[in-house]
Amino acid sequence: MFRVVSRSLARVVFRRDLWSGNRERWSYLLSTDPAKSIVAWSWTQHRAYRDRYSAAMSDPAWAHLMFIRLRSAADTAGCCRP
């Protein structure tokens, strides 16, 4: 959650473009509506996505995919590079 909040806050404060000139707004950052706020969406959807991907990792139908679980920033060092 720290990363989601800090990225969103930086986008609002520094008025960074997301895409096609769109920007995050203070009202969206502070909203509790997951349809408006990426912070609220992340808070409410984390468990569902974690469960969804955990199920996919153990499902033989998805065996042709390689899942790489990254649990920290240190895990990303050198990850996914040939």
DSSP file (Angstrom, degrees, kcal/mol; ACC not computed):
  #  RESIDUE AA STRUCTURE BP1 BP2  ACC     N-H-->O    O-->H-N    N-H-->O    O-->H-N    TCO  KAPPA ALPHA  PHI   PSI    X-CA   Y-CA   Z-CA
    1    1 A M     >        0   0    0      0, 0.0     4,-2.8     0, 0.0     5,-0.3   0.000 360.0 360.0 360.0 -32.6    0.0    0.0    0.0
    2    2 A F  H  >  +     0   0    0      1,-0.2     4,-2.8     2,-0.2     5,-0.2   0.927 360.0  46.9 -57.5 -44.4    2.9    2.3    0.7
    3    3 A R  H  > S+     0   0    0      2,-0.2     4,-2.5     1,-0.2     5,-0.3   0.907 112.3  48.9 -65.6 -42.1    4.0    2.1   -3.0
    4    4 A V  H  > S+     0   0    0      2,-0.2     4,-2.3     1,-0.2     5,-0.2   0.940 115.6  44.0 -62.9 -46.9    0.4    2.7   -4.3
    5    5 A V  H  X S+     0   0    0     -4,-2.8     4,-2.8     2,-0.2     5,-0.2   0.927 114.8  48.0 -65.2 -45.5   -0.1    5.7   -2.0
    6    6 A S  H  X S+     0   0    0     -4,-2.8     4,-2.2    -5,-0.3    -2,-0.2   0.904 113.6  46.7 -66.5 -40.5    3.3    7.2   -2.7
    7    7 A R  H  X S+     0   0    0     -4,-2.5     4,-2.2    -5,-0.2    -1,-0.2   0.933 115.3  46.2 -64.4 -45.0    3.1    6.9   -6.5
    8    8 A S  H  X S+     0   0    0     -4,-2.3     4,-2.0    -5,-0.3    -2,-0.2   0.911 112.4  50.2 -64.8 -42.1   -0.5    8.3   -6.5
    9    9 A L  H  X S+     0   0    0     -4,-2.8     4,-2.9     1,-0.2     5,-0.2   0.911 110.3  50.0 -62.3 -42.8    0.5   11.2   -4.3
   10   10 A A  H  X S+     0   0    0     -4,-2.2     4,-2.6     1,-0.2     6,-0.3   0.895 108.9  52.5 -63.3 -39.9    3.5   12.0   -6.5
   11   11 A R  H  <>S+     0   0    0     -4,-2.2     5,-1.4     2,-0.2     4,-0.4   0.885 113.7  43.5 -63.7 -37.4    1.3   12.0   -9.6
   12   12 A V  H ><5S+     0   0    0     -4,-2.0     3,-0.6     3,-0.2    -2,-0.2   0.946 116.8  44.8 -71.8 -49.2   -1.1   14.4   -7.9
   13   13 A V  H 3<5S+     0   0    0     -4,-2.9    -2,-0.2     1,-0.2    -3,-0.2   0.916 123.1  34.8 -63.6 -45.5    1.5   16.7   -6.5
   14   14 A F  T 3<5S-     0   0    0     -4,-2.6    -1,-0.2    -5,-0.2    -2,-0.2   0.369 103.7-128.0 -94.1   4.8    3.7   16.9   -9.6
   15   15 A R  T < 5 -     0   0    0     -3,-0.6     2,-0.2    -4,-0.4    -3,-0.2   0.880  39.5-176.7  52.0  46.4    0.7   16.7  -12.0
   16   16 A R      < -     0   0    0     -5,-1.4     8,-0.5    -6,-0.3     2,-0.2  -0.508  26.7-114.2 -75.9 140.0    2.2   13.9  -14.0
   17   17 A D        -     0   0    0     -2,-0.2     6,-0.2     1,-0.2     3,-0.1  -0.503  23.0-170.2 -71.8 139.8    0.3   12.6  -17.0
   18   18 A L        -     0   0    0      4,-3.4     2,-0.3     1,-0.4    -1,-0.2   0.871  69.0 -35.5 -90.7 -55.2   -1.0    9.1  -16.8
   19   19 A W  S >  S+     0   0    0      3,-0.5     3,-3.0     0, 0.0    -1,-0.4  -0.922 122.7   5.6-165.1 146.3   -2.0    8.8  -20.5
   20   20 A S  T 3  S-     0   0    0      1,-0.3     3,-0.1    -2,-0.3    -3,-0.0   0.786 130.6 -54.3  46.6  36.4   -3.4   11.1  -23.1
   21   21 A G  T 3  S+     0   0    0      1,-0.3    -1,-0.3     0, 0.0     2,-0.1   0.451  99.2 143.5  82.9  -0.5   -3.1   14.1  -20.8
   22   22 A N    <   -     0   0    0     -3,-3.0    -4,-3.4    -5,-0.0    -3,-0.5  -0.472  27.0-172.3 -74.2 145.1   -5.1   12.5  -18.0
   23   23 A R        -     0   0    0     -6,-0.2     2,-0.2    -2,-0.1    -6,-0.1  -0.959  27.0-106.8-134.8 152.9   -4.0   13.2  -14.4
   24   24 A E        -     0   0    0     -8,-0.5     2,-0.3    -2,-0.3    -9,-0.1  -0.498  37.1-142.0 -73.6 150.6   -5.0   11.9  -11.0
   25   25 A R     >  -     0   0    0     -2,-0.2     4,-2.3     1,-0.1     5,-0.2  -0.830  18.2-122.3-116.0 153.8   -7.0   14.4   -8.9
   26   26 A W  H  > S+     0   0    0     -2,-0.3     4,-2.2     1,-0.2     5,-0.2   0.914 114.2  54.7 -56.4 -43.9   -6.9   15.1   -5.2
   27   27 A S  H  > S+     0   0    0      1,-0.2     4,-0.6     2,-0.2    -1,-0.2   0.869 109.7  46.7 -62.3 -35.8  -10.6   14.2   -4.9
   28   28 A Y  H >4 S+     0   0    0      2,-0.2     3,-0.5     1,-0.2    -1,-0.2   0.885 109.7  53.5 -72.0 -38.0   -9.9   10.8   -6.5
   29   29 A L  H 3< S+     0   0    0     -4,-2.3    -2,-0.2     1,-0.2    -1,-0.2   0.880 115.1  40.6 -62.7 -37.7   -6.9   10.2   -4.2
   30   30 A L  H 3< S+     0   0    0     -4,-2.2    -1,-0.2    -5,-0.2    -2,-0.2   0.514  93.8 109.9 -89.8  -6.1   -9.0   10.9   -1.1
   31   31 A S    <<  -     0   0    0     -4,-0.6     9,-0.3    -3,-0.5     8,-0.1  -0.351  57.3-153.6 -72.2 148.9  -12.1    9.0   -2.3
   32   32 A T        +     0   0    0      8,-0.1    -1,-0.1     7,-0.1    -4,-0.1   0.355  67.6 106.1 -98.3   3.0  -13.2    5.7   -0.8
   33   33 A D    >>  -     0   0    0      1,-0.1     4,-2.6    -5,-0.1     3,-2.0  -0.752  63.0-152.3 -85.3 114.0  -14.9    4.7   -4.0
   34   34 A P  T 34 S+     0   0    0      0, 0.0     7,-0.2     0, 0.0    -1,-0.1   0.731  93.9  63.9 -59.5 -21.9  -12.8    2.0   -5.8
   35   35 A A  T 34 S+     0   0    0      1,-0.1     3,-0.1     5,-0.1    -2,-0.0   0.714 116.8  27.4 -73.5 -19.5  -14.2    3.2   -9.1
   36   36 A K  T <4 S+     0   0    0     -3,-2.0     2,-0.5     1,-0.2    -1,-0.1   0.743 114.7  61.1-108.9 -34.9  -12.4    6.5   -8.6
   37   37 A S     X  -     0   0    0     -4,-2.6     4,-2.6     1,-0.1    -1,-0.2  -0.855  54.9-160.2-108.3 123.9   -9.5    5.9   -6.4
   38   38 A I  H  > S+     0   0    0     -2,-0.5     4,-2.4     2,-0.2     5,-0.2   0.822  98.7  55.3 -65.6 -30.0   -6.6    3.6   -7.3
   39   39 A V  H  > S+     0   0    0      2,-0.2     4,-2.2   -11,-0.2    -1,-0.2   0.950 110.9  42.4 -67.1 -48.8   -5.7    3.5   -3.6
   40   40 A A  H  > S+     0   0    0     -9,-0.3     4,-2.2     2,-0.2    -2,-0.2   0.894 114.6  52.0 -64.3 -39.6   -9.3    2.3   -2.7
   41   41 A W  H  X S+     0   0    0     -4,-2.6     4,-2.1    -8,-0.2     5,-0.2   0.933 110.5  47.8 -62.0 -45.6   -9.3   -0.1   -5.6
   42   42 A S  H  X S+     0   0    0     -4,-2.4     4,-1.5     1,-0.2    -2,-0.2   0.901 111.6  51.0 -61.3 -41.4   -5.9   -1.6   -4.5
   43   43 A W  H  < S+     0   0    0     -4,-2.2     4,-0.3     1,-0.2    -1,-0.2   0.889 117.3  38.1 -64.2 -40.4   -7.2   -2.0   -1.0
   44   44 A T  H  < S+     0   0    0     -4,-2.2     4,-0.3     1,-0.2    -1,-0.2   0.726 121.6  41.9 -85.9 -21.5  -10.4   -3.8   -2.0
   45   45 A Q  H  X S+     0   0    0     -4,-2.1     4,-2.4    -5,-0.2     5,-0.3   0.566  85.7  90.1-104.0 -10.3   -9.0   -5.9   -4.8
   46   46 A H  H  X S+     0   0    0     -4,-1.5     4,-2.7     1,-0.2     5,-0.2   0.928  90.7  45.6 -55.2 -50.9   -5.6   -7.1   -3.5
   47   47 A R  H  > S+     0   0    0     -4,-0.3     4,-2.8     1,-0.2     5,-0.2   0.911 111.8  51.8 -61.7 -42.9   -7.0  -10.3   -1.9
   48   48 A A  H  > S+     0   0    0     -4,-0.3     4,-2.3     1,-0.2    -1,-0.2   0.917 113.9  43.2 -61.4 -43.7   -9.1  -11.2   -5.0
   49   49 A Y  H  X S+     0   0    0     -4,-2.4     4,-2.5     2,-0.2     5,-0.2   0.880 112.7  52.5 -71.5 -36.6   -6.2  -10.9   -7.3
   50   50 A R  H  X S+     0   0    0     -4,-2.7     4,-2.2    -5,-0.3    -2,-0.2   0.940 113.5  44.1 -61.7 -46.2   -3.8  -12.7   -4.9
   51   51 A D  H  X S+     0   0    0     -4,-2.8     4,-2.3    -5,-0.2    -2,-0.2   0.892 112.2  53.5 -64.9 -40.1   -6.3  -15.6   -4.7
   52   52 A R  H  X S+     0   0    0     -4,-2.3     4,-2.0    -5,-0.2    -2,-0.2   0.926 113.3  41.3 -61.6 -46.8   -6.9  -15.6   -8.5
   53   53 A Y  H  X S+     0   0    0     -4,-2.5     4,-2.1     2,-0.2    -1,-0.2   0.837 112.0  55.2 -73.9 -32.1   -3.2  -15.8   -9.3
   54   54 A S  H  X S+     0   0    0     -4,-2.2     4,-1.2    -5,-0.2    -2,-0.2   0.918 110.0  47.1 -63.6 -42.1   -2.5  -18.4   -6.6
   55   55 A A  H  X S+     0   0    0     -4,-2.3     4,-0.7     1,-0.2     3,-0.4   0.909 111.1  51.4 -64.7 -41.6   -5.3  -20.6   -8.1
   56   56 A A  H >< S+     0   0    0     -4,-2.0     3,-0.7     1,-0.2     6,-0.3   0.873 104.5  57.5 -63.9 -37.1   -3.9  -20.1  -11.6
   57   57 A M  H 3< S+     0   0    0     -4,-2.1    -1,-0.2     1,-0.2    -2,-0.2   0.831 112.7  40.0 -64.0 -31.1   -0.4  -21.1  -10.4
   58   58 A S  H 3< S+     0   0    0     -4,-1.2    -1,-0.2    -3,-0.4    -2,-0.2   0.461  93.6 100.5 -97.2  -1.0   -1.7  -24.5   -9.2
   59   59 A D    X<  -     0   0    0     -3,-0.7     3,-2.0    -4,-0.7     4,-0.1  -0.749  66.3-145.9 -88.5 121.9   -4.0  -25.1  -12.1
   60   60 A P  G >  S+     0   0    0      0, 0.0     3,-1.6     0, 0.0     4,-0.2   0.756  95.9  69.8 -58.3 -24.4   -2.6  -27.5  -14.7
   61   61 A A  G 3  S+     0   0    0      1,-0.3     3,-0.3     2,-0.1    -5,-0.1   0.749 102.7  44.4 -65.1 -22.2   -4.4  -25.6  -17.5
   62   62 A W  G X  S+     0   0    0     -3,-2.0     3,-2.0    -6,-0.3    -1,-0.3   0.209  78.8 111.0-104.2  13.5   -2.0  -22.7  -16.8
   63   63 A A  T <   +     0   0    0     -3,-1.6    -1,-0.2     1,-0.3    -2,-0.1   0.716  66.2  68.5 -63.0 -21.2    1.1  -25.0  -16.6
   64   64 A H  T 3  S+     0   0    0     -3,-0.3     2,-0.3    -4,-0.2    -1,-0.3   0.609  91.6  77.1 -74.6  -9.8    2.4  -23.6  -19.9
   65   65 A L  S <  S-     0   0    0     -3,-2.0     2,-0.6    -8,-0.0    -3,-0.0  -0.734  76.0-137.5 -99.6 149.7    3.0  -20.3  -18.2
   66   66 A M        -     0   0    0     -2,-0.3     2,-0.5     2,-0.0    -3,-0.1  -0.931  17.6-157.7-106.4 117.0    5.9  -19.5  -15.8
   67   67 A F        -     0   0    0     -2,-0.6     2,-0.5   -10,-0.1    -2,-0.0  -0.797   4.3-165.4 -93.5 132.0    4.8  -17.5  -12.8
   68   68 A I        -     0   0    0     -2,-0.5     2,-0.7     2,-0.0    -2,-0.0  -0.975   8.0-153.0-118.7 118.3    7.5  -15.5  -11.0
   69   69 A R        -     0   0    0     -2,-0.5     2,-0.6     2,-0.0    -2,-0.0  -0.823   8.8-168.8 -98.3 117.7    6.5  -14.3   -7.5
   70   70 A L        +     0   0    0     -2,-0.7     3,-0.1     1,-0.1    -2,-0.0  -0.920  12.3 172.2-106.6 122.1    8.3  -11.2   -6.4
   71   71 A R        +     0   0    0     -2,-0.6     2,-0.3     1,-0.1    -1,-0.1   0.509  63.9  18.4-109.3  -7.4    7.8  -10.4   -2.8
   72   72 A S  S  > S-     0   0    0      1,-0.1     4,-0.6     0, 0.0     3,-0.5  -0.967  79.3-103.5-154.1 167.2   10.2   -7.5   -2.3
   73   73 A A  T >4 S+     0   0    0     -2,-0.3     3,-1.0     1,-0.2     4,-0.4   0.850 120.1  59.7 -63.1 -33.6   12.1   -4.8   -4.3
   74   74 A A  G >4 S+     0   0    0      1,-0.2     3,-1.2     2,-0.2    -1,-0.2   0.830  95.2  63.1 -64.0 -31.6   15.2   -6.9   -3.8
   75   75 A D  G 34 S+     0   0    0     -3,-0.5    -1,-0.2     1,-0.2    -2,-0.2   0.751  94.9  61.7 -64.1 -23.8   13.6   -9.8   -5.6
   76   76 A T  G X< S+     0   0    0     -3,-1.0     3,-1.8    -4,-0.6     2,-0.4   0.660  73.3 112.1 -79.5 -15.5   13.3   -7.8   -8.8
   77   77 A A  T <  S-     0   0    0     -3,-1.2     3,-0.1    -4,-0.4    -3,-0.0  -0.442 100.9  -9.7 -62.9 113.8   17.1   -7.4   -9.1
   78   78 A G  T >  S+     0   0    0     -2,-0.4     3,-0.9     1,-0.2    -1,-0.3   0.498 100.3 149.0  77.6   3.6   18.1   -9.3  -12.2
   79   79 A C  T <   +     0   0    0     -3,-1.8    -1,-0.2     1,-0.2    -3,-0.1  -0.403  60.8   7.0 -73.7 145.3   14.6  -10.9  -12.5
   80   80 A C  T 3  S+     0   0    0      1,-0.2    -1,-0.2    -3,-0.1    -2,-0.1   0.705  93.0 125.4  63.7  23.7   13.1  -11.8  -15.8
   81   81 A R    <         0   0    0     -3,-0.9    -1,-0.2     1,-0.1     0, 0.0  -0.934 360.0 360.0-112.6 137.4   16.2  -11.1  -17.9
   82   82 A P              0   0    0      0, 0.0    -1,-0.1     0, 0.0    -2,-0.1   0.530 360.0 360.0 -66.8 360.0   17.7  -13.8  -20.1
